[in-house]
Amino acid sequence: MSGATNAPTAVSEDTCQIPGAMRRLVIPRRGDVPSEPVAVDPKAAAYYAAWFDEQSPIVAGIVDHGHSEADLVEEYRASKGDLVIATPLAAAVAAAMTISQSTPAYENPAGIVDAWIATRGLAFAAAAAVELFGVKTSGRTSKGEQASAWLCRKDGAYEDIPHGIAVRVRQHLASAGEQDYAEVADVLARYRLSLASPTTSGQVLSRMLTSFLTPENVDWVESDFAFVSRAHYSAWLALASITTEEQVAALPAQKISAWGIARELSALWTALDNVGVHLLPVLTGWLAPESDPESVQRLLSIVAGIASADAFRYLVDNIDKKYFTVATQNAATTFPRRALQILGDAALRDTPRGLAAANVLRLHIVAHDELVQDELANLTPAVRDHVEKIRAANVPVPDAETDSLPTLFVSPPWLTAVKPARPVVITGLEAPTETVLAWRDGEKEQWASAELITNPQWKLESWKDIADRISTGGSAGWYANGHFAVEAPEDLVRSVLTSWEPDSWQSDTWIPTLVMRFGADALPPILSLARSVPASGAVFLAPFEAPEVALLAADWLSRLKTARPFALAWLTRHPGFAARTLIPAALGKAGKARSAAELTIRTLAARGFTAEITEAAAGYGDAVAQAVAAIVADDGTLTLPKTMPAVPDWAETRLLPQILLKGRQTALPEQSVKHLLLMLAVSKGTEPYAGIQMAKGICDPASLATFSWALFENWRGVDYPAKESWAFDALRWFGDDETVRRLSPMIRLWPGENGHQRAVAGLDVLADIGGTVALMHLYGISQKVKFKGLKEQATQRVTEIADDLGLTAEQLGDRLVPDLGLASSGTLSLDYGPRSFTVGFDEQLKPYVADQSGKRLKALPKPGAKDDQELAPAAHQQFSALKKDVRTLAASQIARFELAMVTQRRWTSQEFGEYFVGHPLLRHLVRRLVWVTFVDEKVGSAFRVAEDLSLADIADDEFTLADDAVIGVAHPLHIGGDVAAWSDVFADYEILQPFAQLGRTVFAFTDAEKASTRLTRFGGIETPVGKVLGLERRGWRRGAPQDAGIQGWISRALLGGGSVTATLDPGITVDYVAEWGETQRLQEVFISRHADGESYWNASAKFRELGSLDEITASELLRDLTEATTQ
């Protein structure tokens, strides 16, 4: 490629495109497109001379400064600033003072070049510019007036350069006559001789300016690459000088800061103009490690203008990353034909990247239908079919008649003068004032087991001094809070409870004990913490039925998006009390408190607590009951913001699929869709506008799901603007199982893209979509995800759901495995009409397909012309969805069974039969394991599940399971000497196991280790950090980040409380696991009192002997650490 051109309406897709606004940044060069000579400003010299007259006192102060270098001063004084007699160096010194930050701003620095040319000619101007790049003023300004500055030569790595002056000289050279150009070339050549071996950064900049001014001297340009690392702005000069493919290859791009060069747009666009497609490897090399948003966006804007399939494919290959979607859309607009094939290829992949590409492709097809028709014949068959399907899916169906639609979708209240009814105000109502604790089963006992973290190195003040500090300053300070709460005299602690404002550090280790000591009186410090840090304090409000908590929850629900999940958790736990407390506010005078209370009451009613609200209202009398009933019955259609929001460009109806009404024969008219978008825009995550539910009542569910996903993808395509997050919320209201399958992988990735809060919001979206598939994915994230914070948030939501159902999280997990539409035989029949297929599963739950004769096929055939045109595509789609769900389920379920064996989980006979043997999918795993019964925690009998779902013992005799049997996954240590016999049984039946059970290696402590509190056999062993992280797949968890985000230990919780903890050196950094090296050294292994291992640094802790661990836990601990430390 020789260069780039502006992008007209119809452009060649083989020519790099520079947007019109960027074309002005391109620096011309000699030999480029011929242009008219650049005119010299006739007033420049006079203005320059006048400026020196006006600023003579400041200029004199700089020249006379004691630090000014003598030769520069002498050179300047010889001409006294008169350009007529000045040398190039003298002119450069004058210019340095003119553009200095120590002098008043010079309106047009580039005009200095015109003054030089007008007075002395172009060759002089080029020489002065070269000298100027080596000198500067240095020092301090004084309020823009008299300067404390001096003249000196540049010698720092980050010396600034006068970009405008360099560009202006090159502009004149680009169109100069031959004689003028020859004179300049001669001057620059002489300078290069004197600068052959530059020793300062100023000399480097002066030398590199010579090649910048005459980039046609390719040898000069290439030889100057050797100096790029010597001065920061030399990169700008080098990049703007390259003109050949060979120079691009020779450019030491790795020595150039991507952050710095991304701020030099003129150099970037000039380079694209000069070398075109050859610039791509340099740009992608800069983009690979760069994370600064502005830098990434600027570099991507250049890539989007490169006319090559490689450039477009690079954008699409990264389309699921932040900022790449917008760049891909821009490139698709510039190169629409190339976009069809490359986007089409990517859209065929069932990955987050493929989904993002599919949405951009859909928008592209909708916007360029004529071009698409012309291009169809040039597409590969697979992409052509896909594009045709998209076009077919976007063929509009007729709009519904407006008189068949609800009024809200035809004439919404924001278009009319309808106002809400005057609110009923009833004063004098008294809310509850008493605070009580309402515990759930086992919750109080769990709080009572909390242990304070301590360290003998902590120096504590006297209890009285700490109490005095709380009374005057609010907080005891760091670790003193916990010690004071747990150990100080009761009367002293009680005396400061109402003024205590603790911080969140280690609050989970002492607040439960505070509540155990003081009961409901402990609320004030907890309430203070919750108000200041909801994420840390809100969880401790859970058992409190207190008016202050009810009002805080209502406030959070209405105002604080990040705290809404906590508010909802408390409100739905105490709905009756919340209603009794909030009714007086909901019927009080207009204001924020009333609005929050009304919202909370309506939210509770929408979540099924109308009976509790009605009962609470009845306690205040008939008038209140009627008024509250009106609040509950208010559909909210007239509750609107004072100013309706504007729908952004990316949510225009032309960019979104039609919304079909139920029956799929007619569609919501375009104007009604616009109304729906506004309804979404005024909705909140916890309180959708009333029309949202109405839309669900009249529209086809699948069509709404498709619409909401396209809306979400468009929002994603503009990098998730927070103020329009209602596009994300649309998924929670309109999403379906397919939405869940698409969204879940993104949620898992977002924390690694600085999107933790969005990922947490995504968990709420999954929970609100509901259904088995959504809960399955939510549970899966709670069990295994790369990011600890997200995992904890998912675990919290799963626990809340389980608590509401009276289950443990593990029991909920058992019930969340969907049957995927399988028959009771554990298979799935796919009907193509004239032919059919059967889906089965192997030991890894990988689905396989067999034809009618039972022969296994490599893959499910695509529907053909002879197949039923309705049944076959539906069956093929059903199998595609099945594969997605099984892919999600398989690894997690296999890991769950293995973890159940390791942690010695137990099930009842009923649970085992209903959720495992009776489950059409899980039975494929259950049949491949040995199970064992327990009586009073002692091993009973081992058995297996046969292919016909009967039970058999080791002799293959029928085994009967007692109704009250307790069952677990057998560990080799459970069945001891029978392991070999069971292995023979499985071999005879050719049963492959999903994980190492019968073939599992067993380990044991030595006698000396059993008597010790420290396991030393792994001490000092260095192992790759990846192997340490791999322990997380076995139930280990990295410790809480300490100073600088270092995680200094990894631990695995024990059944009876506490954990096995292994300390790490140097520790793992949260955001960059290999920051301190590629290896970690295991230091100590011991039993911590805390489930998260955090007492590892407590020197006074009394650790348990290793022999206190049961033999299975000991074996698995040793197995894990052996594998982690074996090279």
N, C-alpha and C positions, 0 to 999 in steps of 0.2 A: 504494500500500500504506500502511496506517495503522500497521502495527506487526507484531510477531512474537509467537508463542505457544510454549509448551513443546511438545516433540515426543511425543505419545502414540503408542500402538501403531498406530492408523490416523489419519493426519493429512491435512489438505488440502494439496495440492501447490501451492496458490496463496498459502500463508501462510509467511512466513519462520520458520525454526525455530531456537530457542535451546536447546541441550542443558541438561538439568536442572542440571548442575554449574555451568554458566555463567550461569544465570538469576539466581543470587544476586549476580552482579557488576553486574547492570543497576541503574542508579541511578534511582529513581522520580522522577516529576515531577508537578506539580499538573495535574489534568485527565486523568491517565492512569486506568487501571482503579482504581475506588474501593477504598480499603483502610482498615483500622482505624487510628485514630490511633496514632502511634509513642509508646510509653510512655517517660516520662522516668525514668531510673534514680534512685530515691530516695536512694541512698547516694553518688551521684556528687559532690555538693557537699562532703559531710563528708570523703570520701577526698581530694579536691582540697586542702582546707584542711589536712588532716593531712600531706599530702606537703610543702606549703610550710613547715610547722613543722619537719619532719625535715631538710629541705634548706636551711634558712635560711642557714647559713654560705656555702654555694655560691652561693645566690641573691644574698646580700650582696656576694660577691666580684665577681659580674657587674655588679651595679648600681653598685658603687663603682669599677669599672675606669676608668682614666684615658681610655680610648678610647670609652667609652660616650657616646652622643649625649645632650647635656644635657636637651633637651626630653623625651626618652623617660624619662630618669631622674626628672625632675621630675614627670612625669605619674604614674609608678609610685609614687614616694614619697608623693604626695599621698593615696593610698589605702592604702599599705603592703600591697597585695595583697588587701585586703578587698573581695570582690565586691559587697558590699552598697552600698558608696559609690564603687566604682571607675567610671571612665569607660570607654567601649568601648576606647579606646586603651590605658588602663592594664591592662584585662583582656587585651588582645592582647599587651602587653609581658610580662605574667606567663605567658601561655600560650607565648609564644616561648621563655621560659626553661625552661618545663616540658618542651617537646618538643625542646629543644636537644640536640645530640650532646655538649655539654659538661656535661650533668647526668645523673644516674642515670636509667635508662629509666623512663618513666611507663607503667604497665601498659595503660591504656586511653585513648589520646589523644582518641578520639571522645567519651569520657565528659566531657571538658572542656565540650563543648557542652551536655550535660545539666546540668552544674553551673551554667553560665550561665543556662540556661532556668529551672532550679529556683529560682535566686536572684533573677533580674532579668527573666525573660520571653523570649519568642522574638525580639522585635524587637531587644532588647539583644544576644542571641546572634548575630543576623545582622550587626549593626553591628560587634561584636567580631571576627567572622570576617573581615569586609572589612578592618578595621584590621590584623589578624594577617597577611594576605597581603602587607602592605607592610613588615613589620618582621621582624627575625631576631636571633639572637646569632651573632657571628662570632669566630673564634679557635681555639685549640688545646685539646685535652683533655690531661690528665696522668694516664694509667693509670686513667681512669674516676673519678678522685677530684677534688681541687680543680682548677678549670678556669681557664685563662687565656683568658677569653672576655669579649666586651663586646656591648652593645646598639647596633644601628644599623638604618638603613632599607635595604631591598633595592635594589640598583642594578646587578646583574650579569646577564648574558644567561642564565645557567644556575642561577638561584635556585631552590631547592627550594620545594615548597608542601606544606602539610599536607592531603593528599588526604582522609584520614579525617574531618577536621573539616568540610571542605566538603560531603562526602557526608552527614554526620550532620545538618547544618543543612537540606540539601535534603530529606532524609527527613522531618524534622519539618514542613517547609513543605508537602510534598505532601499531608499529611493534616490540616493546621491548619484551625481554624475560620475563618470569613470575617473576623471582627474581627481576630484575630491576623494573618491574612494581609494585611489592608489596612494594618495598622500596619507590618509588615515592608516592604511595597511602598513605603510613604511614606519609610521610612528609606533604602531602597536608592536611590530616586529622588533624594534629597538628596545621597547620596554621588556619584551619577553627575554631578550638577551640578558638584561640587567636583573631579571627576576628568575633566572634559570634555576636557582637553588634557594627558594624562599625560606627564611628562618623564622618569620613571625606570621601570625594569622592575617595581619594587614597585608603583608606581601603576597600571601596566598590569595586573598580576595582580589588584589590588584591584578595579579597574573591571570586569575580565572575570568576577570572581567574582559580581558583581551579576547579570549575565546568566545565569551558570551556575545560580544559585539560583532564578531565575525564568525558565526558558527559554520560558515562554508569552509573554513580552515579545519577540516575534520581531524587532522593530525594534532592540532593544538587542543581541540576538545578532548580527544582520547588521552593525550599525555597528562592533561590536568585532572583526570579522574584519580590520579595517585594522591591528590591533595584534599579530596573531599572530606576526609575525617578530621582535617586540621582546623576547619572553621565551620561553624554551624550553617551559615547562609551560603556557603559554597555549594550546597546541594541545590539551592534554587538556581544558581548560575549554571550548574552542570546539567540539570534536567531541562532547562529552557534552551540548552545549546545542542542537544542531541538531534541528529537528522537522519541517521542510518540504522538499519537493523543490527549491524555489527557494534555500533556504539551502545545500543540498548543492552546487548549481551555483555559488553565490557563494563557497563555502569556498575559501580560497587553499591548496589541498592541496599544491601544488608547493613551498610554503614550509615545509611540515611534514616533519620527518625521519621517513622510514618506519621506520628503526631505532628511533627514540625512541617513536613512537606505537604500534609493535607491542608495546611493553612496558607499554602502558596498556590492558589488556584491558577494564577496566570502561568506559572511554570507547568502545571499539570495539563491545562488545556493547550498550551503551546506545544508540549511534547506530543499530545495526541494529534494535533494538527500536523506535526512534522513526521511522525513515525507510524501513526495509525495503529493497526492491529498488533504490531510488534511490541507495543507498550504493555500488553496484557500480563505477561509473566511478572513484570515489575510490580504492577498494581496488586495482583493476587498475593505476591510475596509480602507486600506491606499489610494487606488486609488480614492475612492468616493469624498473626498474634495480636492484632490491634483490637482494643475493646472500647476506646473512647468514642462515644456516639457520634460526635460531630465529625471526627476523622473518618469513621466508617462510612457515614453518609456521603461525605465529599468524594472519597475515593470511589465509592459505588456509582456516583453520578458520572464519573469518567468511564468506568467499565460499561455502563449502560449505553454509552455512545459508540462503543467499538463494534465495527461491522464484521463480526466473525461468529461462526457457530460455537467456537470454543468459549468466547466471552459470554454468549447467551447461555450456554450450557453450564458455565460456572455459576451464573446467577441462579439458575433453576436448581442446580445441585445443592444450593444453600438456601433455597427459598423459604424454608421453615425457620431460618434464623432472623433475628431482629434486623430490620431495615432492608433486607434482601427482597422482600415482597414488593415494596414500592419501587425499588430499582428494576425488578423484573417487569413490573407493569410499564415503567417508562421505556424500557428496552423493547417491550412488545409493541408499544405505540410507534416507536421509531422503525422497528423491523418486523412488521406484522406477519409477513409470510414465513419468515424463519421461526417466529414465535409459535406458529401452529404445530409444526412437527416436533419441536423440542419440548414444548409444554405438553403436547399430546403424549409423547413417550413417558414423561415423568408422571402424568396423571394416571397412567395405567398401573402404577405401583401402589399397593395398599399400605402406605406408610404416612406419617404426618407430613412428610415432604410431598408425597403424592397428592394428599388432600389439598395442600396449599396450592400446588400447581394446577389441580383440577379446578379450583375456584377462579384462579387467574385466567385459565383457559376458557371457562364458561363466560366470564366477563368479556374476554377478547372476542369470542364468537358472537356474542350478543351485539357488540359494538361494530363488528366488521363482517356482517353477514354476506355482503356482496363479494368481498374479497375471499371469504371462506369458500363460497361456491366455486370461484375461479381456481382455487388452490387445491380442492379435494383430490383431483386426479394425481397431484404430485406427492400426496401423503402415502406413507406405508399403509398396508391394509388394516393393521390393528389400530393405528391412529385414526385412519379414515372412518372406521366403524365407530370408534369412540366419539369422534366429532359429530358424526351423523346422529348418534344417540342423544348428544347434548342438544343438537338442533331440534331433534324431534321432541325432546322434553320441554323445549322452550317455544314450541308452536302454541300460540295462545288459544285458549278456549273462550267461548263467548262470556261477556260480563253478565252478571246477574242483574235483574231489574232492581232499581233502587227501592221500589215499593215492597220488595221481598226481604229487605234487610232491616235490622233494628235501626231505630232513629239515630242512635249513637254513631252509627257508621255512615250516616247520610248527612245529618245536621248536628254535629257534636256541639256541646255547650260553649266551647271557645269561639264558635262562629255565631253564637246567638247571645242575646242579652239575659238569658236565664241565670238567676242567682240562687244560691242555696237558701233554704229556709232559715229564718232567724233562730239561732240556737237557744235552747231552753237553759236558763240559768237558775239553779237552786242553791242558795247559800245556807250557811249554818250547819252543813253536814260534817260530822266528825269521823275522821278515819281512825282505824285502829292505831294504838300507840304502843302496845306491848310487843316486845321482841322475844321470840321463842326459837328453839332449835328443832327442826323436823328432820330426823335422820332416816335414811334408807337402811334396809337390812344390811348389816355388816359394815356399813360406812363408818360408824362411830368407832368400831374396833380397829378399822384400818387407820383412822386418824390417830388413835391412841398408840399405834405402833411406830409413829414417826420418831426419828432419832436426830438429835442435834449434832451438827458437824462442829468439831472443836479441834484446837491445836495448842499445845503448851507454849508455843512461841508467841501466841497472842497475848498482849499485855492489856489487862482490863483495869478500868478505874474502879473505885468503890461503887457499890450499888447506889449510894446516895448521890454521888457525882453524876452517875448515868441518869438517875431520875431527874436531877436538876437540869441536865442538858435537854432531856425530853420536854420538860416543862417550859423551857425557854426557847429551844430550837426545833422541837418536833421529833427529831430522830436521835437514837442512841449512837448511830453510826455503825456501819458495816457489821462485823461479827458481834459487836456489843448488843445489837438488837436481839439476836437469838439467845445469848446467854442471860440477858436480863429477863426475857420472856419466860425462860425455862427454869432458871436457878435463883432469881432474886426473891426476896421475901414477898409473900402474897400481898400483904397490905401495902407495901411500897409500889408494887406493880399496879395494883388496883387504883392507887392514888393518881396515876398519870395516864390511865387508859384513854381518857377523853381528849388528851392533848397530844397523844403519841402519833407521829407521822413517819412511820418506818420506810426505809427504802426496800427494794425488792431482792437484795442480795441474800441468797440462801433462805428466802422466806418459806419455801416449802418444807424446810427441816424444823422450823420452830412454830409457825402459826398453828398447825394442828394441836401442838401441845398447849399453846396459849388458850385455845378454845377448850381443851380438856380441863384446864385449870380454872377458867373463869366463865365458861359457858357463854350465855348470850351477852354478858358484859364485855366480852372480847371484841365486839363488833366495831367500835370506833377506829382502832388502828387498822383493821382489815378494810374498812370502808375507805379510809384515807388512802391506803395502798391501791385499792381498786380504782379510785377516782384518778389517781396520778398515773398508774400503769395498769390498765385493764387486763392486759395479757398475763400479768403476774398475779394480780389480786382478785380478779373476778371469780376464779375457781373456788376460792375460800368463802365466798358468799353463798355457795350452793345450799347449805342446810338452814340458813337463817331466814326465818319469816319475820321480816322487819319492815316497817313503813319506809325507812330511808332507802332500803334496798329496792323496794318496789318502785319508788320514784326515780332512783338512779337507772334502773332497768328500762323504764319508760323513756327517760331522757336518751339513753344509749340507742334504743330502738329507733327513735325519731331523728337522731342527730349524728350519731357516730357510727359510720359504716363498719369500722374494724371491730367495734364492740358489740355489734348486733347479734352475732352468734352467742355470746355470753348472755346477753339480755334474753334472748329467746330460750336458752337453756334454763335460766332461772324462772322465767314467767311460766313456761309449760310445766315446770316442776311444782310451782305454787300458784296455780291459776285462780283458785278461789280467794286466797289471801290477796293476791295482786289486784283482783277486781274490787274487793272491799276497800283496799287502800286508794285505788285510783278513781273510783266513782265520784268522790267529792271534787277532785280536780277536773274530771271530765265534764262536770256540770257547773263548774265555777266560771269566773269571768274569762273572756277571750284572752288568749295569750299563748305563749309557748307551752306552759304547763298543761293547759287544757288540750291543746292540739296533741301533745305527746300522750296524754291519758286517753283521748279518744282513739288515737291510732292504736294504742296498745290493746284497748278493749276490742276493737274491730279485728285486730290480728289474732287475739285469743279466740274470738268467735270463729274466724276462718279456719282455725286449727282444731276445731271440734270441742271447744270449751264453753259453748253457749249455756249449757245447764249450770255450770259453776257461776257464770256471770249473772244469770237470772236469779239464782239463789242469793248471791251477794247483794244484788239490787233490791230484792224483796225485803231484806233486812233493814232498808232505809225507808220503806213505806211505798204506797201505791204510786205516788207522783214520781218518785225517783225511778221506780220500776218501769213506768211508761217511758220516761225520758231516756233511760238506758236502753230500753228495747228499740227506741228510735235510732240511737247511735248504732246499735248492732245491725238494724235493718237498713241503715243508710248505705246505698250502693256505692257511694263515693264518687259518682260521676260528676258532681259539681265541685268536688274538692280539687282545685287546680292552682298552680302557682300564679302569682300576679302577672308574670310575663311568661308566655309560652316559649319553650326553647325552639331553636331552629334545627331542622333536620339537616345533617351535614351532607356534602356532595356524595360521599361514598355510600350513602344510604338512599340515594335516589331510586325511585321505583323501577326505572329502566335498567338498573344494574341488579335487580333482584327477580327471582322467579315469581310467577303468578301464585296467588293463594287460592286454591280451589275450595269451593264450598262442599259440604257433605254431599255425597253422590257423585262428585268429580265431573259434573256436567257443565257447571258454570263457575265463574271465578269472581272473587271480590274485585269490584271496579277499582281502577287506579286511584281515584280520589279517596275511596274508602281505605285503601292500603296506606295512603298518606296519613289519613286519620289514625290508623293503627300504629304507624311509626311514631306519631306524636304521643299516643297513649303509652307506648313503650318508653318514650323519652321522659315522661313525667312520672314514671313508676319508680318505686324503690325495691330493692331486693327482697325486703320483708313484706312489702305492701304494694303489689301490682295495682295499677289503675283498674277500676271496675270493668272497663271494656276488654281487658285481657281475658278474663274468664268468659265473657260473652263471645269473644272471638273463638275460643275453644269450643263453644257450644254450637257455632254455626259453620265452622270451617273443618275441612278434612284434616285429621291429625297428622297424617304423613306429609301432606302439603305444608302444614304449618311448621313441621320439623325441618323440612327442606328449606323453607323460607328463612327460618331462624338461623340455620347453619350458614346459609349464604350471607346473611346479615353479619353474623359473627366473623366469618372469613374476611368480609370487607373491612370490618373493624380491625381485625388482625393485620390486614394488608397495609393499614396506615399506622401500624405499630401501637395499637391499643391505647388510643387517647383516653385518659382517665375520666374526663368529663362526659364521655359518651359510653361509659361502661354498661349502660342499659342494653347495648347490643349483646353483651355477655349474659346479662340477666334474662334476655329473651330465651336463651337455651333452657333455663330452669323452668320456664313456663310452657314452652312449646316443644322441648326436646323429647326424644324417644330413645329406645335402646340403641339405635344406630348412632345417635348423637353421643351417647355414652361411649360407644366403642371408638369413636373418632376423638373425643375430648380427653379420655383417660390418658393416652400416651403423651399428650401435650402437657397435661398437669404434671406428669412425672418429670418432664424436661424443664419446665419453666423456672424452677429455683436456680438452675445453673445458668439462666439467662437474665439474672437480676429480677426475676419475676416471682419471688416467694409469695407476696401478698396476692397476686393474681392466682397462683396455684392454690392457695388456701381458699380463696373465693370459689375456685373450681370445685373444691371438695363440697362446698355448700350447694353448688349447682347439681352435682351428682346426687346429693342427698335429697334435694327438692324434686329432681326428676323422678326419683324413687323407682320402685320395682326391683325385681331380683337381680337383673343385670347391673343396674346402677349400684346397688348395695354390694354386689360381688366385686365390682371394680373398686369401690371405696374400701372394702375390707382388704382387697389385694394390696392397695397402697399402704394401708396400715400395717401390713405384714412385711412388705419389702419395697423399699424405694431408696434411692441413692442419698436423699437429703433428709437428715435427721429431723429438722424442724417440720418439714412437711409430714413425715411419718408420725410425729407426735400429734400434729393437728388431726390427721386422719384417725389415729387411734382414739383421740378424744371423742370424735364424732361417732365412731363405731361403738365406743363404750356407752355414750349417751343413748344411742338407739337400743343397745342391748339392755341397758338399765330400764328403759321404758317397757321393754318386753319381759323383764324379770329374768334375763339370761346373762351369762358371762360373754365376753367378746368371742371366746373360742366356741361356745355353744351357738352363738349367732353365726359364726363362720360356717359351722356344720349345716345350718339351715339356709345359707345363702347360695349354695351351689345349685345353679339352674339345671333342669333336666334337658334343656336344649331341644325339646320336642321329640326326644328319643322314645321309642316304644318300650314296653315293659321288658322286652328281651335285651334292651341295651343297644339296639341298632336303630338306624333311620332308613326308611324306604323313600326313594326318590322316583317319582312317577313322571316319565317322559311321554306317556300315552302308549305308543306301540312297544316301548321297551322300558325297563325299570332297573334300578340299581339299589344295592344295599350298602350302607356305611357301617363299618365296625371300627374298633380301636385296638391299638397294640399296647404293650406294657408301659409306654411313655405317653399314653392317651393320644397318640397321633392317629388321625382318622385315615382309613383306607377304604377303597371302593371296590365292590365285587359286582360282576354282572349277574344275570339271571341264572347262569350255570354255576355260580359260586367262584368263578375265576377272578382273582385279584387283578385290578387294572392299575396302570401307572398313575392315572388321573381320571377325574370325572369328565366324560366327553362333553363337548359343547353341544347345545341343542342344534339339530340339523333340520333340513327342509322337511323330512318325513315325520319329525316329532310333532306332538301337539303344540301349537303355537302359544297356548296359554300355560299349559301344565309344565312344559319343559323349561322355559325361562324362569318360571317361579321356583321350580325345583333346583335349578342351577344357582339361583340367588340364595335359596335356603341353605345350600351346601356352603356357599361363600361365607354367609353369616356364621354358620356352624364352625367353620375353620377358624374364624376370628375369635369366637368365644372360647373354643377349645384351646387355642394358642394362649389365650389369657389364663385359662384355668389350669392347664396341664402342669406347668412348672410349679405353680403355687400350691396345687393340691398334693403333688408328690412331695414337695418340701414340707407341707403341713403334716403328712403322715410320718415322715422321717423325724420331724421335730417332736411329734407326739410320742414316738418311740424313745427319743433321747430324754425328753422331759417327763416321761412316764405318765402321760395323760390317761385318764380312765373314762369309759362310757358305760351307761346302763345297757341292759339287754335290749330295751325298747329303742334307745337311741341308735345302737349298732344296727338293728334290723331296719329301722325306718330311714335313717340318713345315709347308711353305707350299703348294706346288702340290697336294700330296696331301691337304691338310687340307680337309675339306668346308666349313668356315666361312671360314678365312683365305683360301682361294682367291678369295673374292669381293673381297677387298682386293688380293691379289697381281695379279689380272688388270687392275687399274686403275692400275698403276704401271709405270714404265719401270725396267728392271734393267740392270746393267752388269757385265761380267766384268773381272777384274784379273789381270795377269801381272807378278809381281815388283813389286806395288804400283803398276803403271802401268795406265792404262785400256785395256781391250781392246775388246770389242764391246758395244753396247747391244741390248736385246731386250725383248719383252713376252710375257706369257702370254695366249694366245688363249682364246676361250670354250670351245673343245673341249680345252683344257689343253695344246695343242701350243705351241711357241715360235716367235716370228716376229721378224724384224729390221725395220728402218725401211722397207724396200721391201716389207714384208709377205711376204717369202720365208721358207721354213722355216729355223729356226735350230737347230743342234745344240749342245748343251751338253757340253763335254768332262767326262769322269769326274773329273778332277782340277781342275776349274774352281773359281775363287774368285769369289764373287758378292756384290754389294752393291746397295742402293737407289741409283739414279742421282741425282746432284745436277745441276742445270743446268750447273754448271761442268765436270762430267764429259763432257757431250755437246756443249758449246759451240755451234757453229753449227748443230747438228742439232735444237736445241730447237724451232724453228718447224716443221720437217718432222714431228717426233714429235707436236707439237700438232695438226697437220692429220690425222694418222693417228687420234688419239683422237677428234677431232671427227667424222671420217667414220664411225667406228663408234659414235658417240654415247656415248662412255665418259666418265663423270664421275669425277674423282679424289677420293680421300678427304681429301686435304690439298693445299696448294699445292706442287706439284712442278715441272711444266713451266712453270707461270705464276709461279714464285717469283722475286722481285726479288733481284738479285745486287748485292753491295756490294764495295768494295775500299778498302784504305788508300791514302792519298796517299804519294808518295815520301818526303816529310818525316816522315809518321807511321811509315812502315816503319823509318826510321833512329832513331826515338825509343823510349824505354822507357815513355813515358806517352802515353795517348790523351787529348787535350785537347778534342776537338770537343764532348764532352758535359759538360765541366766547368762547374759552376755552374748547370746546368739544373734547375729545380724541376719535379717531376712527381708526380702523385697517388700516395699510398702503395700504392693498389690496383694500379697499373701495375707498381710495383716487385715486389710480391708475385706478379704475373702472370708474372714471369720464371721462377718456380719450375716452371711448366708446361713450360718449355723446357730444363729440366735445371740451372738455377741453384739454388744453395742459400744460404740466409742463414747468416751466420757464427755462431760459438759466442757465446752471451750473455756479455757482459763485466760490469763493475760496473753494479749496478742493473738487470741483465737486458737491457741495451742490445745489440742486434745492429748493429754498425757497418759491416758490409760484406756484399756478396752476391757469390758466385763461381760459376764453372762449371769443372769439372775438365777437364783436357786429356788427350788420348790418351797422350802421351809423359811424363806426370807434370806436377805443378804445376797451376795454374789461372789463368783470367782473373778478376781481382778488380776490383770497383767499390766504392769507399768511399762511405758514405752520411752525410749530415748532416741532422738531428741523430741519426739512427739509429732503429731500430725496437725497441720494447719487446715482449718475448716475449708477455706476456699481454694487452697492449692496444696493438695496432699503431699506433693513431693518437694515442697519449698525447702525443707531442711535436708534434702537428699533422697535418693531412690531406695534407701533401706531404713529399717527401724531395728533398734536393739531391744530385745526383751530383757527387763531388769529383774523384777520380782513378780512372783505369782503367789497369791494368798487369798484367803476368804475374808471378804469385807462384810461389815455389818449392813451395808446399804445396798439396795437393789441395783443402784447405778454405779457402785464401786467407788463412790466419791471419798470415802475415808482413807484412800490410799496414802494421803500425805499426813494423816494424823498419827504422829509418832507415839502418842500415848495409848492408841487403840490396842485392845487385847484380842488378837486374832484366834480363830478356832484352829484346832489341829486339823491337818488335811485328812486324817483318818476318820474324821466325823462325817465325811461325805460317803454316801452309799456307793456301792461298787459300780453301778451303771454310770452315775454322774462322774465318778473318778475316771472310768474308762473313756467316756466321751470327752472329758476335759483333756486328758492326755492325748487322745486321738486328734483332737482339733489342733492342739499346740504342736504335736509332732508333724502333722501335715503342713502347718504354717511355717515351720522352721526347717523343713526338709527341702534341700535344693534340688 
